Amino acid sequence: MKSIVIVGANGFLGRVLSRYFLDQGWSVVGIAREPYGLIEGVDFVYWDGKHVGEWTEALEWVDVLVNLAGRSVNCRYSEKNRKAIIDSRVETTKLLGDAVSKCKGPPKVWINSSTATIYRHAEDRPQGDLDGEIGSGFSVEVAKAWEEAFFGQARVGVRQVAIRSAIVMGNEPETVWTVLQKLARLGLGGKMGSGKQMVSWITDLDFARAVEWLAKNPNADGTYNVSAPNPVTNTELMKLIRKSVECRFGLPATKWMLEVGAFFMRTETELILKSRWVIPTRLLEEGFEFKNEELEQRAGGRHV
């Protein structure tokens, strides 16, 4: 039986991976601060996210370590929140590096989260793995620091992969797809801002399949864009959202309206207005096959 340890297994993506790998017959261990949110079948291991402890024993001789730990970016970027967002990613990655270095039988593969937000706002051309241009701003600095912490801890015999993930579309409440559906049902499912900004996405099933493929492919290392090959504009996304809830009309939201809404919802408009035009060059060139290449397939496709 193959084994996988998921740090942050009680979050949305942790549950996506847990369900998928359990279905594949893997042994799944979830490292988290509390068992709340873990799915049935996952073995819970406690850590405080700050100190090396008994939890390190869970890393011995496992096939795959996946690190998803990090504070949600769905908040206002106050100084306090900025520090928490960076520290929750960089410090936990360094902590895992310390733990891996102490293992007699370290994980064969260490897959660490990153984000497709690392690329610049792009409306002129797609950003591939090999030719993408790194952007600027707080979110980009977070992604850069995260990857530097990860790759700065190379371990002999441990293959390391950072996944620059696009927005993962799933059916779980309070995730992107379901939140947008809620807005559409209220008549607020029109384009946001200009509507021209690109939205890179991936279904939860293909996200899990990509992680499995990266774990099993002995030649996979470095950074990978984990996104569907056909991004859409915000206008196209909202049209599909309206279609999914059988709503023909949706009021558009201008930039100033989004700013006001973001303030009251305690979030940032960057999450909506930044154009993320990302394509999975390496995954495609190296043989990964998507189940859902078009966003329209999402509503009728199998989900994790």
C-alpha positions as CSV (number, residue, x, y, z in Angstrom):
1,M,0.0,0.0,0.0
2,K,1.3,3.4,-0.9
3,S,1.3,6.2,1.7
4,I,0.8,9.9,1.7
5,V,1.1,12.5,4.4
6,I,-1.0,15.7,3.9
7,V,-0.1,18.7,6.0
8,G,-3.3,20.8,6.2
9,A,-5.5,17.9,5.4
10,N,-8.5,19.5,7.1
11,G,-8.8,22.3,4.6
12,F,-10.6,22.2,1.3
13,L,-7.7,21.0,-0.8
14,G,-6.6,18.6,1.9
15,R,-10.1,17.0,1.8
16,V,-10.0,16.9,-2.0
17,L,-6.6,15.0,-1.9
18,S,-7.7,12.8,1.0
19,R,-10.8,11.5,-0.7
20,Y,-9.0,10.9,-4.0
21,F,-6.1,9.0,-2.5
22,L,-8.2,7.0,-0.2
23,D,-10.3,6.0,-3.2
24,Q,-7.1,4.9,-4.9
25,G,-6.3,2.6,-2.0
26,W,-3.5,4.7,-0.4
27,S,-2.9,5.1,3.3
28,V,-3.6,8.8,4.2
29,V,-2.2,10.6,7.2
30,G,-3.4,14.1,8.0
31,I,-1.2,16.5,10.0
32,A,-3.1,19.4,11.4
33,R,-3.7,21.4,14.5
34,E,-7.1,19.8,15.1
35,P,-9.0,16.8,13.6
36,Y,-12.0,19.0,12.8
37,G,-12.5,19.0,9.0
38,L,-10.7,15.7,8.3
39,I,-12.6,13.1,6.3
40,E,-13.3,9.6,7.5
41,G,-10.4,7.2,6.9
42,V,-7.6,9.8,7.4
43,D,-5.3,9.1,10.3
44,F,-4.9,12.3,12.3
45,V,-1.5,13.5,13.6
46,Y,-1.3,16.6,15.7
47,W,1.3,19.4,15.3
48,D,1.4,23.0,16.4
49,G,3.0,24.2,13.2
50,K,5.9,25.7,15.1
51,H,8.0,23.0,16.6
52,V,9.5,19.7,15.6
53,G,7.8,17.0,17.7
54,E,6.4,13.5,17.7
55,W,4.5,14.3,14.5
56,T,7.8,13.9,12.6
57,E,7.5,10.1,13.0
58,A,4.6,10.2,10.5
59,L,7.1,11.3,7.8
60,E,9.3,8.2,8.1
61,W,9.3,5.9,5.0
62,V,6.2,7.5,3.4
63,D,6.0,7.7,-0.3
64,V,4.7,11.2,-0.6
65,L,4.6,14.3,1.6
66,V,2.2,17.1,0.5
67,N,2.3,20.5,2.2
68,L,-0.9,22.6,1.9
69,A,-0.5,24.6,5.1
70,G,-1.1,28.4,4.9
71,R,-3.5,31.0,6.2
72,S,-6.3,31.9,3.8
73,V,-5.6,34.9,1.6
74,N,-9.4,35.7,1.6
75,C,-9.0,38.6,4.0
76,R,-8.0,42.3,4.2
77,Y,-4.3,42.7,3.7
78,S,-3.6,44.5,6.9
79,E,-0.1,44.5,8.3
80,K,-1.1,41.8,10.8
81,N,-2.7,39.6,8.2
82,R,0.2,40.0,5.8
83,K,2.6,38.7,8.4
84,A,0.3,35.8,9.2
85,I,-0.1,34.9,5.5
86,I,3.7,34.9,4.9
87,D,4.7,33.2,8.2
88,S,2.1,30.5,7.9
89,R,3.7,29.4,4.6
90,V,7.3,30.1,5.0
91,E,7.8,29.0,8.6
92,T,5.8,25.8,8.2
93,T,7.8,24.9,5.0
94,K,11.0,25.5,6.9
95,L,9.7,23.4,9.8
96,L,8.9,20.5,7.5
97,G,12.4,20.8,6.0
98,D,13.9,20.4,9.5
99,A,11.7,17.4,10.1
100,V,12.6,15.8,6.7
101,S,16.3,16.3,7.4
102,K,16.0,14.3,10.6
103,C,14.2,11.3,9.0
104,K,16.0,8.0,8.7
105,G,13.7,7.2,5.8
106,P,12.6,10.6,4.4
107,P,9.6,10.9,2.0
108,K,10.5,9.9,-1.5
109,V,8.6,13.0,-2.9
110,W,7.8,16.3,-1.3
111,I,5.1,18.3,-3.0
112,N,4.6,21.8,-1.7
113,S,1.9,24.3,-2.5
114,S,2.6,27.5,-4.4
115,T,0.3,29.7,-6.4
116,A,-0.3,30.8,-10.0
117,T,-0.6,34.3,-8.6
118,I,3.2,34.4,-8.8
119,Y,2.8,35.6,-12.4
120,R,2.0,39.1,-13.5
121,H,-1.4,40.5,-14.4
122,A,-1.7,39.3,-18.0
123,E,-4.3,40.2,-20.6
124,D,-1.9,40.1,-23.6
125,R,-0.5,36.5,-23.5
126,P,-0.6,33.3,-21.4
127,Q,2.0,32.6,-18.8
128,G,3.6,29.2,-19.2
129,D,5.9,27.3,-16.9
130,L,9.0,28.2,-18.9
131,D,8.1,31.6,-20.3
132,G,5.9,33.1,-17.5
133,E,6.8,36.5,-16.2
134,I,6.9,36.9,-12.4
135,G,4.8,39.8,-11.3
136,S,5.0,42.3,-8.4
137,G,3.0,43.1,-5.3
138,F,2.2,41.5,-2.0
139,S,0.7,38.2,-3.3
140,V,3.7,37.7,-5.6
141,E,6.2,38.3,-2.8
142,V,4.3,35.7,-0.7
143,A,4.6,33.1,-3.5
144,K,8.3,33.9,-4.1
145,A,9.2,33.6,-0.4
146,W,7.2,30.4,-0.2
147,E,9.1,28.8,-3.1
148,E,12.5,30.1,-1.9
149,A,11.8,28.5,1.5
150,F,10.9,25.2,-0.2
151,F,13.7,24.9,-2.7
152,G,16.2,26.3,-0.2
153,Q,16.0,23.0,1.6
154,A,17.0,20.5,-1.0
155,R,17.4,17.0,0.6
156,V,19.4,14.2,-0.9
157,G,17.0,11.5,-2.1
158,V,13.9,13.6,-1.8
159,R,12.3,14.8,-5.1
160,Q,10.8,18.2,-4.7
161,V,7.9,19.7,-6.7
162,A,6.1,23.1,-6.2
163,I,2.6,23.3,-7.6
164,R,1.6,26.7,-8.9
165,S,-2.1,26.1,-8.6
166,A,-4.9,28.0,-10.3
167,I,-8.3,28.3,-8.7
168,V,-9.7,24.9,-7.8
169,M,-13.3,24.5,-8.7
170,G,-15.2,22.1,-6.4
171,N,-18.7,21.7,-4.9
172,E,-17.7,22.3,-1.3
173,P,-19.6,25.2,0.4
174,E,-17.8,28.6,0.6
175,T,-15.4,27.7,-2.2
176,V,-15.1,29.8,-5.4
177,W,-17.6,28.0,-7.6
178,T,-20.3,27.8,-4.9
179,V,-19.8,31.4,-3.7
180,L,-20.3,32.6,-7.2
181,Q,-23.4,30.5,-7.7
182,K,-24.8,32.1,-4.5
183,L,-24.2,35.6,-6.0
184,A,-25.8,34.5,-9.3
185,R,-28.9,33.3,-7.5
186,L,-29.2,36.8,-5.9
187,G,-29.0,38.4,-9.4
188,L,-25.4,39.5,-9.0
189,G,-23.9,37.1,-11.5
190,G,-22.7,39.6,-14.1
191,K,-19.2,40.4,-15.2
192,M,-16.9,41.8,-12.6
193,G,-14.9,44.9,-13.4
194,S,-14.1,44.9,-17.1
195,G,-14.8,41.2,-17.4
196,K,-11.7,40.9,-19.6
197,Q,-9.4,39.6,-16.9
198,M,-8.5,35.9,-17.4
199,V,-9.4,33.3,-14.9
200,S,-7.2,30.2,-14.7
201,W,-8.9,27.3,-13.1
202,I,-8.8,23.5,-12.5
203,T,-11.4,21.0,-11.3
204,D,-10.9,19.4,-8.0
205,L,-10.7,16.0,-9.7
206,D,-7.9,17.1,-12.1
207,F,-6.1,18.9,-9.2
208,A,-5.9,15.6,-7.3
209,R,-5.0,13.6,-10.5
210,A,-2.2,16.1,-11.2
211,V,-0.8,15.7,-7.7
212,E,-0.9,11.9,-8.1
213,W,0.8,12.2,-11.5
214,L,3.6,14.5,-10.2
215,A,4.1,12.1,-7.2
216,K,4.4,9.0,-9.5
217,N,6.5,10.6,-12.3
218,P,10.1,10.1,-11.3
219,N,11.3,12.9,-13.7
220,A,8.9,15.5,-12.3
221,D,10.7,18.2,-10.2
222,G,10.8,22.0,-9.9
223,T,7.8,24.1,-10.5
224,Y,4.6,23.2,-12.3
225,N,1.6,25.2,-13.3
226,V,-1.4,23.2,-12.1
227,S,-4.3,24.6,-14.1
228,A,-6.6,23.5,-16.9
229,P,-5.3,24.3,-20.4
230,N,-8.2,26.6,-21.4
231,P,-8.6,29.6,-19.1
232,V,-11.7,31.8,-19.5
233,T,-12.4,35.5,-19.1
234,N,-14.3,36.6,-16.1
235,T,-17.3,37.4,-18.4
236,E,-17.2,33.8,-19.7
237,L,-16.9,32.4,-16.2
238,M,-19.9,34.4,-14.9
239,K,-22.0,33.3,-17.9
240,L,-21.3,29.6,-17.0
241,I,-22.0,30.3,-13.4
242,R,-25.4,31.8,-14.3
243,K,-26.1,28.8,-16.6
244,S,-25.3,26.4,-13.7
245,V,-28.0,28.0,-11.6
246,E,-30.4,28.6,-14.5
247,C,-30.3,32.4,-14.1
248,R,-30.4,34.3,-17.4
249,F,-29.4,37.7,-16.1
250,G,-26.8,39.0,-13.7
251,L,-26.0,42.6,-12.7
252,P,-22.5,43.6,-13.5
253,A,-20.2,44.9,-10.8
254,T,-17.9,47.9,-11.5
255,K,-14.5,48.2,-9.9
256,W,-15.7,50.7,-7.3
257,M,-18.6,48.5,-6.4
258,L,-16.3,45.6,-5.9
259,E,-14.1,47.8,-3.7
260,V,-17.0,48.6,-1.5
261,G,-18.1,45.0,-1.4
262,A,-14.6,43.7,-0.6
263,F,-14.4,46.1,2.3
264,F,-17.5,44.9,3.9
265,M,-16.7,41.2,3.2
266,R,-13.2,41.7,4.7
267,T,-11.4,40.6,1.5
268,E,-9.4,42.1,-1.4
269,T,-10.5,42.9,-5.0
270,E,-7.2,41.5,-6.3
271,L,-8.7,38.0,-5.9
272,I,-11.3,39.0,-8.5
273,L,-9.6,41.6,-10.7
274,K,-6.1,40.3,-11.3
275,S,-5.9,38.6,-14.7
276,R,-4.4,35.2,-14.1
277,W,-3.7,33.7,-17.6
278,V,-1.8,30.6,-16.8
279,I,-1.3,27.5,-18.9
280,P,0.2,24.1,-17.8
281,T,3.0,23.9,-20.3
282,R,5.0,21.3,-18.5
283,L,2.1,19.0,-17.6
284,L,0.9,18.9,-21.2
285,E,4.4,18.4,-22.7
286,E,5.3,15.7,-20.2
287,G,2.1,13.6,-20.9
288,F,-0.5,14.5,-18.3
289,E,-4.0,14.2,-19.6
290,F,-6.9,16.3,-18.2
291,K,-10.3,14.9,-17.6
292,N,-11.9,18.4,-17.7
293,E,-10.2,20.7,-20.2
294,E,-13.3,23.0,-20.6
295,L,-15.0,24.8,-17.7
296,E,-18.4,23.8,-19.2
297,Q,-17.5,20.2,-18.3
298,R,-17.2,21.1,-14.7
299,A,-21.0,20.9,-13.9
300,G,-21.4,17.5,-15.4
301,G,-18.0,16.0,-14.5
302,R,-17.1,13.7,-11.7
303,H,-15.8,15.5,-8.7
304,V,-13.8,14.4,-5.7
